[in-house]
Amino acid sequence: MSLDTVLSHNIGVSPRTPEHPDGCALVLMGGGARTAYQAGVLQAIGTMLAPSMTGFPFRWLFGTSAGALNASFLASHALSGADALAELSSFWRALRSDHVYRLDAPSWVRASRVLAGWTLSRQVKQHRALLDTMPLVDTLHRAINLQQLERAFEQRALDALGVTASSYTTGEHWTFCQTPSDTGHQPWHRPGRRADFQPITIEHLMASSAIPFLFPAVPLWVNGRREHFGDGSMRQLSPLSPAIHFGARRVLVIGVGQPQRSGLVAHNEGEPTAGTIAGHAMASVFHDTLQSDVEQTLRVSQTLARLPPDLAAALPYRPVEVLAIQPSVSLDEIALKHVQELPISTRHTLMGLGVLDTQRGANASAAALASYLLFEPGFVQALIALGEHDAWRRQAELKSFMAPAAAAGGTGAMP
């Protein structure tokens, strides 16, 4: 890849100079129930900033999959200022799996793979996926006030909200962006990924978080035609790109990737179980490209910073400061302790299929699959606590990184 390609894809400055050059962008990666971790990180940041900031601390919000739900929740609460960060944590603490999905299955389904398969085939026929996600639609309508989101833009509490999804129709990766109505931003197109400007709706959020096979695809209108979309984590190669396109010079990104989980793996496991295969497939969907994108962005930014001042000033690029936070402990390992919290019907059906087998050395795979579906108090609270711990462990770094926004008093408007 040429340097010009790297620059234009990662460090290119938007043609419009940002109104808030000291503003910070927030990028939230996807991962189903695992993204409760982000709520913990953000709650700790809100506590850190409380003495010096009252306004909302981020000018641009971008999210993928369940990270898009978190970003949109924050955007719709932006007029609450820094309190929005604590409100996100409260939302997660009250969440349950039956607020997100439903699987109707008899308790005896675990006794037979045939019966489990029949149950899921019935679900697929009725809902076009293994799980019914209508509960999530209801939850999002209650949690995300789209009128308040519009007000946040009208009062300039935000400059942009972006939600990513992957088109099953064309294979392209889309970022749907909402901005104040008078900004005049234009759609852009890069190889394999595009951006369009339209008001964010619950349908956009359902599309972005539609985990393949588990959640149904969602139709959206793009380029004057209807395309079907699934989880934005699929084929996401450059998660930082939208934030940088809008001219953000500082980007805080919170992922839900994990350190090596070798401690959970049985080395003499033999042939992979159905759970091993399912867990590996799910990990492939949510393959975390964050670290490589962050490293590439920082590498190019460092190169720009070393250029002679006259040459650097003549280039249409600017360095970007990126701070990435990811779990310090394996989320699969935490999930393994909470597998029994899954709804009985879901747990029994997955056990009947053999994809939730915690015996025979399949611990890691069972935990990996469960971690995306465990919207239950024990797991959620453990992730929030881990997020808070990881943020406080980097308190000095975070305070320094957020200092420009705090010095401005938080540029977000207050009600």
Steps between C-alpha positions, in 0.01 A plus 500: 500500500640840402550777754247714315241223530568462870473875549182547301329206666608572854632852560324706235345816641140575412470787249305690767703624795339359815314756713654349812866421420559395862201266493537128558342218298379179665509172306327195650563154356243217488458173686146436626471482879877547526455871431377549858874542560481834316240627745742435786787683330279799420351515848851523646593771251190696598604482865853611413373800303222600741698769686596687182232422241124538494433481127507190284867398446484371139431688177478194274359156585549189284389148581489151354252225590413525872757780512263691269223456757730646767601791277139578410390480863770751593405728211135499602604594856767753400297791636549348845869586465754275669215331691421310178798274568356383831154465341643250250629288788156512666340386175728195484448409866124480441532293181399133473524250218123503452529873431719413200384170349255218543525126430190293561602146581377227740725408791550146369659620176848448650445125491531468124683673217210412274257683728740792537542516124123489450455786749754718324365418153160617621659822631679560170180447301310744719767766564757449220765432766564281803374765741202736506633855550171686537577547873807701401288724276277579798800554728666744260180699451480546877871573554586718200288811454545599135345843562756565771768387257378760251498763774861416584597584143285814490668627818847406370572252776628267225659529158433145376361158587609211278364145495662223295336201332598246236292452185412140419380628162825654373761395757588863571550641845288810568521775759173688541559848641274759654621858543343844559282581200709793375846343492494400132714188531513280191493119481834332435609175341813292562571150370257267677357768729271797461330770703159659464323777690153426633321525836589204722199283578433188706521306170860617453586376849330166444691459172835587656450249784351214293742221594503261201286187539391604851320828414299567180630726223342847483405686179617860457470742208828608338557653158127492433465126549446257784795291620515250787753562774666304777746559780744782435788299648507286186767619256584805710855580398545860613289585808677834555441628147163678550623694805812612317299590189304749710825665605534366852855548628442294815324164498414289804414146394365226726517144372388172652779282368690292748843370593601143413249253640734203497426434867153383401611273219548126548812402310397135457147572393499283187250580227321837537154486651202687356563757771861543391392566143217736602728696732769529234244615241367767736851620579563528125193721454621727778866479404649811656681712241528783750860451605639490147303812402618684811863401438483609137341834590758573771786397273391741226429775755852463638640524149305821438619645831864449395462691171650849469238757612474665156441168327254379765299824467474454124353151524121445529557262793535539874626265772234322703535407866336167582441339840370142490362310799428126494432243773797398711338163577349243264126562467455133409644407837249727674215364286585143597409585860157627392385254230226370729343848501390464138120473461398138550352461152814640334735298718312174450472542123869580457590209727275274294693598191828437676623856451486591868699207630711595803634146528750310286743790492260728311497768770651775289254458213194472723605817682574684175154431360327578829685829542312657208158400637546544876297815558459399863587686824790283616692520173407861426604623844828308480578669167405845628726447802785391271447804278515731801812324628679527165411868467615593850820308442568749217364802683795731436509412130124551459496830686782631285332379183163656591655822634429721194126424517498546878681834466219615271254406771346237280368659183174312516191717557302461817117491516 
